[in-house]
Amino acid sequence: MVPVHPLVSLLLGIQWQGTIFVDRALPFGLRSAPILFTAVANTLSWAMFCEGVQWSFYYLDDFCSPRTSGGCSQALAMAIPLCRLGLPVAPEKVEGPATTLKFLGIEINPVNMSLSLPLPKLTALKAKLAHWISRKAASKRELQELIGHLNHAAAVVSPGRSFIRSIIEAMKCPCLQDQLTCLDANCRADILWWHLFVASWNGVSILPPHAPSVTVVSDCLRLLGLWGTISCFGEWFQVAWPASWAEANIAAKELLPIVIAAAIWGNHWKGKRVLFLSDNTAAVNALTSRLACHPLLAHLLCCLSSGKPNMASCMWQNT
């Protein structure tokens, strides 16, 4: 926790059952708390760098130090004196040096290059999805909670982000936290995908090699249709536009050849990192985030993720 100035604490008081309570540290929900805490974390990171810790990264109050035992010990030795200046540390949450540790609730194993969702969280997610599978309506608060759990799991299962968009859209409908909204077919289909996936998932995701070993180039032309080619096989395809796609979203047109390429060559991509080259920024952004507001784009992303689970190993680059 980060203490607040005594003069500011006068603005953070509440009265309940005749007693006045005052926050002496930055409380959750305070609008300015994130930027203030980030400033404190930036200062700590800068101070550690000045003291010789050349490699570290952090997110809010979670710090991760170098991958060598010596580097970890140095970072910890530098952090402890700095925290004695007034920055609190939870000793029970300090991990390592170790080859496996939890960072932001995700288990990282650099030895076998894997990410995993801890077993208690995986078990809780399975139980929650089993409850949601029969739901026809939900409140804004319940949907926000579900989205939080799914977003956390999607840090390990990156294709899963494509199956959160419709739930986010459903969450926007109610104005009040406890107001109910009906779950449409798309929303229930996304929940079903998560339920079926998690039921047979062991919670582990293997990280692909850093350097891409396969390159796929694709493009779409207004009159000639779409095409794609793959570097390692020397193969290509070309498809004419159907009449129904004449006025389709241009980003969806650029995404379609990538989906077709995955359907044709995806079986050869297991254990590899694939680099896709596209000249459409909107398509690249949708592929990178795995989220899209446009219905056709969102549908193509779901086709890409559900058909080829190893699409997590793909990279997208704007040419």
ChimeraX attribute file (.defattr): number of C-alpha atoms within 10 A of each C-alpha:
attribute: neighborCount
match mode: 1-to-1
recipient: residues
	/A:1	13
	/A:2	15
	/A:3	14
	/A:4	14
	/A:5	11
	/A:6	11
	/A:7	8
	/A:8	11
	/A:9	15
	/A:10	12
	/A:11	10
	/A:12	16
	/A:13	12
	/A:14	11
	/A:15	9
	/A:16	7
	/A:17	5
	/A:18	6
	/A:19	7
	/A:20	9
	/A:21	11
	/A:22	12
	/A:23	16
	/A:24	17
	/A:25	15
	/A:26	19
	/A:27	16
	/A:28	8
	/A:29	8
	/A:30	9
	/A:31	9
	/A:32	10
	/A:33	15
	/A:34	15
	/A:35	11
	/A:36	13
	/A:37	16
	/A:38	15
	/A:39	13
	/A:40	16
	/A:41	19
	/A:42	15
	/A:43	12
	/A:44	17
	/A:45	20
	/A:46	13
	/A:47	15
	/A:48	21
	/A:49	15
	/A:50	11
	/A:51	13
	/A:52	12
	/A:53	21
	/A:54	14
	/A:55	15
	/A:56	16
	/A:57	10
	/A:58	15
	/A:59	12
	/A:60	14
	/A:61	12
	/A:62	14
	/A:63	16
	/A:64	18
	/A:65	20
	/A:66	17
	/A:67	14
	/A:68	12
	/A:69	14
	/A:70	11
	/A:71	18
	/A:72	20
	/A:73	15
	/A:74	17
	/A:75	23
	/A:76	18
	/A:77	13
	/A:78	19
	/A:79	20
	/A:80	13
	/A:81	11
	/A:82	14
	/A:83	12
	/A:84	10
	/A:85	8
	/A:86	10
	/A:87	16
	/A:88	13
	/A:89	14
	/A:90	7
	/A:91	7
	/A:92	6
	/A:93	8
	/A:94	13
	/A:95	12
	/A:96	14
	/A:97	17
	/A:98	11
	/A:99	13
	/A:100	16
	/A:101	16
	/A:102	19
	/A:103	14
	/A:104	14
	/A:105	15
	/A:106	17
	/A:107	17
	/A:108	20
	/A:109	17
	/A:110	13
	/A:111	8
	/A:112	11
	/A:113	12
	/A:114	16
	/A:115	21
	/A:116	21
	/A:117	23
	/A:118	16
	/A:119	12
	/A:120	8
	/A:121	16
	/A:122	19
	/A:123	14
	/A:124	12
	/A:125	20
	/A:126	19
	/A:127	13
	/A:128	14
	/A:129	21
	/A:130	17
	/A:131	11
	/A:132	17
	/A:133	17
	/A:134	11
	/A:135	13
	/A:136	13
	/A:137	16
	/A:138	18
	/A:139	19
	/A:140	22
	/A:141	16
	/A:142	16
	/A:143	21
	/A:144	17
	/A:145	10
	/A:146	20
	/A:147	17
	/A:148	12
	/A:149	16
	/A:150	20
	/A:151	15
	/A:152	16
	/A:153	24
	/A:154	17
	/A:155	18
	/A:156	22
	/A:157	22
	/A:158	20
	/A:159	24
	/A:160	25
	/A:161	20
	/A:162	25
	/A:163	27
	/A:164	22
	/A:165	22
	/A:166	23
	/A:167	21
	/A:168	17
	/A:169	13
	/A:170	21
	/A:171	24
	/A:172	13
	/A:173	14
	/A:174	16
	/A:175	12
	/A:176	11
	/A:177	13
	/A:178	12
	/A:179	13
	/A:180	18
	/A:181	18
	/A:182	16
	/A:183	18
	/A:184	13
	/A:185	11
	/A:186	15
	/A:187	19
	/A:188	20
	/A:189	16
	/A:190	19
	/A:191	24
	/A:192	18
	/A:193	17
	/A:194	21
	/A:195	20
	/A:196	14
	/A:197	15
	/A:198	18
	/A:199	16
	/A:200	9
	/A:201	11
	/A:202	13
	/A:203	17
	/A:204	16
	/A:205	18
	/A:206	17
	/A:207	18
	/A:208	18
	/A:209	13
	/A:210	10
	/A:211	11
	/A:212	15
	/A:213	14
	/A:214	17
	/A:215	16
	/A:216	20
	/A:217	19
	/A:218	22
	/A:219	20
	/A:220	25
	/A:221	12
	/A:222	12
	/A:223	9
	/A:224	11
	/A:225	17
	/A:226	22
	/A:227	21
	/A:228	19
	/A:229	19
	/A:230	19
	/A:231	12
	/A:232	10
	/A:233	9
	/A:234	7
	/A:235	10
	/A:236	15
	/A:237	14
	/A:238	15
	/A:239	13
	/A:240	13
	/A:241	16
	/A:242	8
	/A:243	8
	/A:244	7
	/A:245	12
	/A:246	13
	/A:247	9
	/A:248	11
	/A:249	14
	/A:250	17
	/A:251	20
	/A:252	23
	/A:253	24
	/A:254	24
	/A:255	27
	/A:256	23
	/A:257	24
	/A:258	26
	/A:259	19
	/A:260	18
	/A:261	21
	/A:262	21
	/A:263	14
	/A:264	12
	/A:265	13
	/A:266	18
	/A:267	10
	/A:268	10
	/A:269	17
	/A:270	14
	/A:271	13
	/A:272	20
	/A:273	22
	/A:274	25
	/A:275	19
	/A:276	22
	/A:277	19
	/A:278	22
	/A:279	16
	/A:280	19
	/A:281	14
	/A:282	18
	/A:283	24
	/A:284	22
	/A:285	16
	/A:286	21
	/A:287	25
	/A:288	14
	/A:289	12
	/A:290	23
	/A:291	21
	/A:292	20
	/A:293	12
	/A:294	12
	/A:295	13
	/A:296	17
	/A:297	25
	/A:298	22
	/A:299	16
	/A:300	19
	/A:301	25
	/A:302	24
	/A:303	16
	/A:304	26
	/A:305	22
	/A:306	17
	/A:307	14
	/A:308	18
	/A:309	15
	/A:310	24
	/A:311	20
	/A:312	20
	/A:313	21
	/A:314	18
	/A:315	18
	/A:316	17
	/A:317	16
	/A:318	13
	/A:319	11
